[in-house]
Amino acid sequence: MFFLFLSVPGFFYSTVPWNDIFIMSQQGYVATPPYSQPQPGIGLSPPHYGHYGGPSHAASSPGMIKAAGPLGAAPPGGMLPQGHPPPGPHQFGQNGAHAQGPPPQRFPGPPPVSSAAPSYPPYSRSTQSSYPSPGSTASMAQLGSQLGAMHINSYGSGAAPPSQGPPGPASAASVQGPPQPPQPSILQPGSQVLPPPPTALNGPGASPLPPPTHRPDGLPGPAPPNAQYQPAPLPGQTLGPGYPAQQANYGPPVAGAQLSYPGGFPGGPAQMAGPPQPQKKLDPDSVPSPIQVIESDRASRVGQVYATNTRGQIPPLVTTDCVIQDQGNASPRYIRCTTYCLPCTSEMAKQAQIPLAAIITPFATIPSNEKNKPPNPPAFIFMIDVSYSNIKNGLVKLICEELKTVLERLPKEDQEETSAIRVGFITYNKVLHFFNVKSNLAQPQMMVVTDVSEVFVPLLDGFLVNYQESQSVIHNLLDQIPEMFADSNENETVFAPVIQAGMEALKAADCPGKLFIFHSSLPTAEAPGKLKNRDDKKMINTDKEKILFQPQTNVYDSLAKDCVAHGCCVTLFLFPSQYVDVASLGLVPQLTGGTLYKYNGFQMHLDSQQFLNDLRNDIEKKIGFDAIMRVRTSTGFRATDFFGGIYMNNTTDVEMAAIDCDKAVTVEFKHDDKLSEDTGALIQCAVLYTTVGGQRRLRIHNLALNCSSQLADLYKSCETDALVNFFAKSAFKAVLHQPLKVIREILVNQTAHMLACYRKNCASPSAASQLILPDSMKVLPVYMNSLLKNCVLLGRPEISTDERAYQRQLVMTMGVADSQLFFYPQLLPIHTLDVKSTTLPAAIRCSETRLSEEGIFLLANGLNMFLWLGVSSPPELIQGIFNVPSLAHVNTDMTLLPEVGNPYSQTLRMIMGIIQQKRPYSMKLTIVKQREQPEMVFRQFLVEDKGLYGGSSYVDFLCCVHKEICQLLN
């Protein structure tokens, strides 16, 4: 069975079996007459195109029956005059007769063209055709009458046309009567010639044309669509009702009358049929050829790659073989459209009458060479700073020894036995060293890249390898690296070329991945991204203070953009002994979805465990690579701003080289229109990413929210922890561009405004001296005050610029749980713990007034952990925890509690483990004794108290906010 795809202007596309081609009446397909005349203002096609549910027109379909005789033979006999049909019950649809009245419409379409007011001027009769034939005018007119008298109906059995009027001479006046409904008729057995297929000249097939009339300009053309004509009976047809229906004949030609059409368009008035006249048919090569169109498209596009990344581009024809490369938009094998450029307004669409439709084949067969190749599994590249200081303090040796352990823990897909992640190794100082660790090598090979201004990857094969296959070579390399650079005196390092090298290696391997960079100093060597010391304390509390949070050079911003584009995530482990410009070095990790770890004044015996815990946790954590996130909303509001470790090239797509389980993106929404209380508001977050096994996946989260016209409902539903996360990120983002004093004032004013609105519109009347807080936001002031006192917003000389930049970058990627603990630390009274229970003791408020000399307290904020020992701590607790007789014997330099086999020690260590387990950073333990100098560091985390270096106490801030509220209300 063959199919014909109808694709013409003014028509809906459809596929029809070749042996079932038919003309549909009122509710079906319609066609234009062959060689339609051009109309003023319309073009070459008449305006009365039909749609589903349009006015009734009928015509023959091209190629149905082949002519048995020579072109030009006319049937014998006379033509019947046109006239009003007798009453009858028949209205013909797709497959037979329907009851009188409006026909059923399966696919309602545009309203029919009005017969009362056509969109073009009336035509006058003309005896000259727009497509003249060498034949005589009389003969052409005769054939025109025959053509107008022909109506081809569908092949449904039992169809009977209404009875015809008595025969009589046809005249031109017969076309001037009132509008007639279309009357179907049946093809008689015999050979008949159908009109040629529709072309750009004659338009799509439409209703049969009546005898031509004159247009005002003297050119012949069809009458307006409201003029209808009766067909003449063919030889052997019985007049009147009740004659038998005839079946279409596809068999051998039957002797009898033959209908033929002239090559040119008929002109002149209708005449009685006479003897056939010799005719010259129209040259078929002079009309547009489908074959020529198909071959032309093939010649220009066959064998080429059609990429789908351009909006609105027109695909190759379905008859053209080409390779389709899916780059975002669907392949035309799945979706084809009637037009790839939609009109901007419905008025334009109505004017053009071009259907706006898509033909969708969801399970289309795709050639093997077009199937999307799954992405390669990601790779981890370990990049070690081997400068003099790192070699001498043992850091390089520590890293190499630890890598032997953590490489056994590479992340893998669930239910997979081994990891698909490949690994590579680079060391650097002023130059870069790439290592070949291919499994068949006896010893690793080193290749040095000295041109750091234009970094390239000197080897591909053997650089990124499967750890299990190359384990012996890798261990050999890790043993040799500390010895290889033991005599190096090079102190200068590069940094941007290191990231560039890792990104280029991932690009060459065509895979996403993660760079683990172990760095310790300011990159001062001559190379892109070279930095200088700009730690200027004089800028603190001035309008220039924001410069301290900005990168020195745009090299790092550009580098971050390239890394995101190639799925290269950067995680940086910093071991600074002095200023290293975290604002510059940390930009790439922040924007690529990586993590920045910082170990100030790293000492092997004190800090190694914290570093090793961070390294192990980072390698093992759940992560997705090369991610794109989009946040959608229901009508009435939209996402307007995004905060986090992200990069955005436009206003909708959140791009991340990687995103792990500890990273959060904060999204702000604003109204576009009024929201409905009935339907609520919907938020959807979709993240497309690559797994550690190289699978491309889509993760979708949906959330439905209530909408209310009452402010009280709004305040009842607020979540303070989420509010603080948003305020912190929006403020920390603003420090790059605004003075810190302005930012602090904005935070205070917005806090007061939210609470004043509640008091004015939701609270019961009360004295002005009372501070009224909504129940869901009653602790908002203490969190906001803690945010205002943070070193990012409140600079002081005692806090280094690097520490301020570090905390700013950490908060920008925090989730709600992490930001809550960061701004309001957890303070636990250890001396009250029950050694027989595994539950944590009840937390107390972060204020010095809550401490007692007889107590021991544990404080944690997600980055730091303190164990505060009162001067009168119970000796049995000191003995049980530290295994020493008294407080004086406790060594405050320790960062790990000793393992003492008693209930106090075991319970405290368990509590510390529970707190640590939920946090993304390993918290270094600091032992603090009451009334000793290190206690000053501990006190700054008691956020309800007045800041040691500025900042109000919680009570003072409440008074300040209350004053602001009163001013707003007055």
Secondary structure by P-SEA (a helix, b strand, c coil): cbbbbbbcccccccccccccbbbbcccccccccccccccccccccccccccccccbbbbbccccccccccccccccbbbbbbccccccccccccccccccccccccccccccccccccccccccccccccccccccaaaaaaaaaaaaabbbbccccccccccccccccccccccccccccbbbbbbcccbbbbccccccccccccccccccccccccbbbbccccbbbbbcccccccccccccccccccccccccbbbbbccccccccccccccccccccccccccccaaaaaaaaaaacccbbbbcccccccccccccbbbbbbcccccccccccccccccccaaaaaaacccbbbbbbccccccccccccccccbbbbbbbbccaaaaaaaaaaaaaaaaaacccccccccccccccbbbbbbbbccbbbbbbbcccccbbbbbbbccccccccccccccccccccaaaaaaaaaaacccccccccccccccaaaaaaaaaaaaaaccccccbbbbccccccccccccccccccccccccccccccccccaaaaaaaaaaaaacbbbbbbbbccccccccccaaaaaaacbbbbbbccccccccaaaaaaaaaaaaacccccbbbbbbbbcccccccccccccccccccccccccccccbbbbbbbbbcccccccccbbbbbbbbbbccccccbbbbbbbbbbbcccaaaaaaaccaaaaaaaaaaaaaaacccccaaaaaaaaaaaaaaaaaaaaacccccccccbbbbcccccaaaaaaaaaaacccccccccccaaaaaaaaaaaaaccaaaaaaaabbbbbccccccccccccccccccccccccccbbbbbbcccbbbbbbcccccaaaaaaacccccccccccccccccccccaaaaaaaaaaaaaaaacccbbbbbbbccccccaaaaaaaccccccccccccaaaaaaaaaaaaaaaac
